[in-house]
Amino acid sequence: MITNQILQSTIDGIKGITRIDICVTNMEGNILAATMKEDSSYKEMVVDFVSSPADSQAINEYQFFKVYDNNHLELIILVKGDSDDVYMIGKMAAFQLQNLLVAYKERYDKDNFIKNLLLDNLLLVDIYNRAKKLRVEINARRVVFIIETNTEKDANALEIVRSLFVTKAGDFITAVDEKNIILVRELTDKDSHKDLEKTASIIVDMLNTEVMTKVHVSYGTIINEIKEVSRSYKEAKMAMDVGKIFYCERKVMAYSNLGIGRLIYQLPMPLCKMYIREIFGTYSPEDFDDEILETINKFFENSLNVSETSRQLYIHRNTLVYRMDKLQKSTGLDIRVFEDAITLQIALMVVKYMDYLEKIDY
């Protein structure tokens, strides 16, 4: 259904051109949008007009028009005045609103189709039949983006994303839950993964600037058929989860660039616990204090370079060596040795994943 804001904007535009006042009501006579003062007599006149067989009628100083959607009465238009010009303007307004109803209904139908497509709720034959009926291209290069905001039901973010891609008829923007906006983007033959990364970065920058909200964007792989949209969506969803668990500093995550996080994400909890016991024994990685964790992370960031790590931590080299010796005594791992460093890094990622699973179960 068209929103009252759209109705108001439409009749404001018509009045701006014709200088004729217009009012739009529902079948009970309740005003949805108007360019003139509300009159208590509207409701009674509208109710009488709805019950009449006429599609247009002059009552007192107003002319009334019915607006249908697929032969179903949806709206009533009142136009002030009784001249032929006013009648013509009323007919044009009714025609305009009827076209808007059809357009919004088609968009709603497409929105439902895309949602069911994303969630794998359609049989293969239904996908092709509905795509053909809704004039959705079956064979086209597409990719699915997930845009996650830190606030629920962020209508402003949704409208900004729609405004970014409004010119592309083949793009679909919808939402399947409270915090995620889904963009199904149609691509050209020349669009590459660099272009996808650029698009994701533009979305992040735009929402950060306009809505002042933290945003994360992920996307799946490029698909070539409408039936594969759900696969690209699942890939984007996995990329979003992996990014939040292991690479929280990144704003954009691509399914094709998940690294070792992709492997860890698919491990079952019993196997994770077995691996952690194998590496640490009775010692728990949760016992690491902030100082040790900062040291480990900075050492990994600097490719196991002791001098550069001590410089960035603003500590003496001997202090850094002392911390590493302390870590080696408690875990049996010397992170100055490449193999031990890799083992510890993977183990810490597994611990992060276990924490994520426990939060989901909780």
JODA-V691720 format. One record per residue. N is the residue number from 1. RES is the residue in one small letter. NEAR is the number of other ideal C-beta (glycine too) atoms within 8 Angstrom. Layout:
n->N res->RES near->NEAR
n->N res->RES near->NEAR
This chain:
n->1 res->m near->3
n->2 res->i near->8
n->3 res->t near->6
n->4 res->n near->7
n->5 res->q near->6
n->6 res->i near->10
n->7 res->l near->14
n->8 res->q near->10
n->9 res->s near->8
n->10 res->t near->12
n->11 res->i near->15
n->12 res->d near->9
n->13 res->g near->8
n->14 res->i near->14
n->15 res->k near->12
n->16 res->g near->7
n->17 res->i near->6
n->18 res->t near->7
n->19 res->r near->5
n->20 res->i near->11
n->21 res->d near->9
n->22 res->i near->17
n->23 res->c near->14
n->24 res->v near->14
n->25 res->t near->15
n->26 res->n near->8
n->27 res->m near->8
n->28 res->e near->8
n->29 res->g near->13
n->30 res->n near->7
n->31 res->i near->10
n->32 res->l near->9
n->33 res->a near->10
n->34 res->a near->12
n->35 res->t near->8
n->36 res->m near->8
n->37 res->k near->4
n->38 res->e near->7
n->39 res->d near->5
n->40 res->s near->5
n->41 res->s near->7
n->42 res->y near->13
n->43 res->k near->11
n->44 res->e near->8
n->45 res->m near->14
n->46 res->v near->15
n->47 res->v near->10
n->48 res->d near->9
n->49 res->f near->13
n->50 res->v near->10
n->51 res->s near->5
n->52 res->s near->7
n->53 res->p near->2
n->54 res->a near->6
n->55 res->d near->4
n->56 res->s near->11
n->57 res->q near->8
n->58 res->a near->6
n->59 res->i near->9
n->60 res->n near->5
n->61 res->e near->5
n->62 res->y near->12
n->63 res->q near->14
n->64 res->f near->14
n->65 res->f near->13
n->66 res->k near->13
n->67 res->v near->13
n->68 res->y near->9
n->69 res->d near->10
n->70 res->n near->4
n->71 res->n near->4
n->72 res->h near->6
n->73 res->l near->8
n->74 res->e near->7
n->75 res->l near->13
n->76 res->i near->15
n->77 res->i near->15
n->78 res->l near->14
n->79 res->v near->16
n->80 res->k near->10
n->81 res->g near->10
n->82 res->d near->7
n->83 res->s near->6
n->84 res->d near->5
n->85 res->d near->7
n->86 res->v near->13
n->87 res->y near->11
n->88 res->m near->8
n->89 res->i near->13
n->90 res->g near->14
n->91 res->k near->10
n->92 res->m near->9
n->93 res->a near->14
n->94 res->a near->13
n->95 res->f near->8
n->96 res->q near->10
n->97 res->l near->15
n->98 res->q near->11
n->99 res->n near->8
n->100 res->l near->11
n->101 res->l near->13
n->102 res->v near->9
n->103 res->a near->8
n->104 res->y near->11
n->105 res->k near->9
n->106 res->e near->9
n->107 res->r near->8
n->108 res->y near->8
n->109 res->d near->9
n->110 res->k near->11
n->111 res->d near->10
n->112 res->n near->8
n->113 res->f near->13
n->114 res->i near->13
n->115 res->k near->11
n->116 res->n near->9
n->117 res->l near->13
n->118 res->l near->14
n->119 res->l near->8
n->120 res->d near->6
n->121 res->n near->6
n->122 res->l near->10
n->123 res->l near->5
n->124 res->l near->7
n->125 res->v near->6
n->126 res->d near->8
n->127 res->i near->12
n->128 res->y near->11
n->129 res->n near->8
n->130 res->r near->11
n->131 res->a near->12
n->132 res->k near->9
n->133 res->k near->6
n->134 res->l near->10
n->135 res->r near->4
n->136 res->v near->10
n->137 res->e near->8
n->138 res->i near->9
n->139 res->n near->6
n->140 res->a near->10
n->141 res->r near->11
n->142 res->r near->15
n->143 res->v near->14
n->144 res->v near->16
n->145 res->f near->15
n->146 res->i near->16
n->147 res->i near->15
n->148 res->e near->12
n->149 res->t near->13
n->150 res->n near->7
n->151 res->t near->7
n->152 res->e near->5
n->153 res->k near->5
n->154 res->d near->11
n->155 res->a near->6
n->156 res->n near->8
n->157 res->a near->14
n->158 res->l near->11
n->159 res->e near->8
n->160 res->i near->12
n->161 res->v near->14
n->162 res->r near->9
n->163 res->s near->7
n->164 res->l near->9
n->165 res->f near->11
n->166 res->v near->6
n->167 res->t near->3
n->168 res->k near->8
n->169 res->a near->3
n->170 res->g near->8
n->171 res->d near->10
n->172 res->f near->10
n->173 res->i near->11
n->174 res->t near->11
n->175 res->a near->7
n->176 res->v near->8
n->177 res->d near->5
n->178 res->e near->5
n->179 res->k near->9
n->180 res->n near->10
n->181 res->i near->13
n->182 res->i near->16
n->183 res->l near->14
n->184 res->v near->15
n->185 res->r near->12
n->186 res->e near->10
n->187 res->l near->11
n->188 res->t near->5
n->189 res->d near->5
n->190 res->k near->4
n->191 res->d near->9
n->192 res->s near->6
n->193 res->h near->8
n->194 res->k near->6
n->195 res->d near->9
n->196 res->l near->13
n->197 res->e near->10
n->198 res->k near->8
n->199 res->t near->10
n->200 res->a near->14
n->201 res->s near->10
n->202 res->i near->9
n->203 res->i near->15
n->204 res->v near->13
n->205 res->d near->8
n->206 res->m near->10
n->207 res->l near->15
n->208 res->n near->11
n->209 res->t near->7
n->210 res->e near->8
n->211 res->v near->11
n->212 res->m near->5
n->213 res->t near->11
n->214 res->k near->6
n->215 res->v near->14
n->216 res->h near->13
n->217 res->v near->14
n->218 res->s near->17
n->219 res->y near->16
n->220 res->g near->14
n->221 res->t near->9
n->222 res->i near->11
n->223 res->i near->12
n->224 res->n near->8
n->225 res->e near->7
n->226 res->i near->14
n->227 res->k near->8
n->228 res->e near->9
n->229 res->v near->14
n->230 res->s near->11
n->231 res->r near->10
n->232 res->s near->16
n->233 res->y near->13
n->234 res->k near->9
n->235 res->e near->13
n->236 res->a near->15
n->237 res->k near->10
n->238 res->m near->12
n->239 res->a near->16
n->240 res->m near->13
n->241 res->d near->10
n->242 res->v near->14
n->243 res->g near->15
n->244 res->k near->8
n->245 res->i near->12
n->246 res->f near->11
n->247 res->y near->9
n->248 res->c near->7
n->249 res->e near->3
n->250 res->r near->7
n->251 res->k near->7
n->252 res->v near->11
n->253 res->m near->15
n->254 res->a near->13
n->255 res->y near->13
n->256 res->s near->6
n->257 res->n near->6
n->258 res->l near->13
n->259 res->g near->6
n->260 res->i near->7
n->261 res->g near->13
n->262 res->r near->10
n->263 res->l near->7
n->264 res->i near->12
n->265 res->y near->12
n->266 res->q near->5
n->267 res->l near->11
n->268 res->p near->5
n->269 res->m near->8
n->270 res->p near->6
n->271 res->l near->8
n->272 res->c near->13
n->273 res->k near->9
n->274 res->m near->8
n->275 res->y near->11
n->276 res->i near->13
n->277 res->r near->8
n->278 res->e near->5
n->279 res->i near->11
n->280 res->f near->10
n->281 res->g near->6
n->282 res->t near->4
n->283 res->y near->8
n->284 res->s near->6
n->285 res->p near->10
n->286 res->e near->5
n->287 res->d near->7
n->288 res->f near->7
n->289 res->d near->6
n->290 res->d near->5
n->291 res->e near->7
n->292 res->i near->11
n->293 res->l near->9
n->294 res->e near->9
n->295 res->t near->14
n->296 res->i near->13
n->297 res->n near->8
n->298 res->k near->11
n->299 res->f near->14
n->300 res->f near->10
n->301 res->e near->7
n->302 res->n near->10
n->303 res->s near->5
n->304 res->l near->10
n->305 res->n near->8
n->306 res->v near->11
n->307 res->s near->7
n->308 res->e near->8
n->309 res->t near->14
n->310 res->s near->12
n->311 res->r near->7
n->312 res->q near->8
n->313 res->l near->10
n->314 res->y near->4
n->315 res->i near->7
n->316 res->h near->6
n->317 res->r near->9
n->318 res->n near->6
n->319 res->t near->9
n->320 res->l near->14
n->321 res->v near->9
n->322 res->y near->8
n->323 res->r near->11
n->324 res->m near->13
n->325 res->d near->8
n->326 res->k near->9
n->327 res->l near->13
n->328 res->q near->11
n->329 res->k near->6
n->330 res->s near->7
n->331 res->t near->10
n->332 res->g near->4
n->333 res->l near->11
n->334 res->d near->7
n->335 res->i near->13
n->336 res->r near->8
n->337 res->v near->7
n->338 res->f near->6
n->339 res->e near->6
n->340 res->d near->11
n->341 res->a near->14
n->342 res->i near->8
n->343 res->t near->10
n->344 res->l near->13
n->345 res->q near->9
n->346 res->i near->10
n->347 res->a near->13
n->348 res->l near->10
n->349 res->m near->12
n->350 res->v near->13
n->351 res->v near->11
n->352 res->k near->10
n->353 res->y near->14
n->354 res->m near->12
n->355 res->d near->8
n->356 res->y near->11
n->357 res->l near->10
n->358 res->e near->8
n->359 res->k near->7
n->360 res->i near->6
n->361 res->d near->5
n->362 res->y near->4
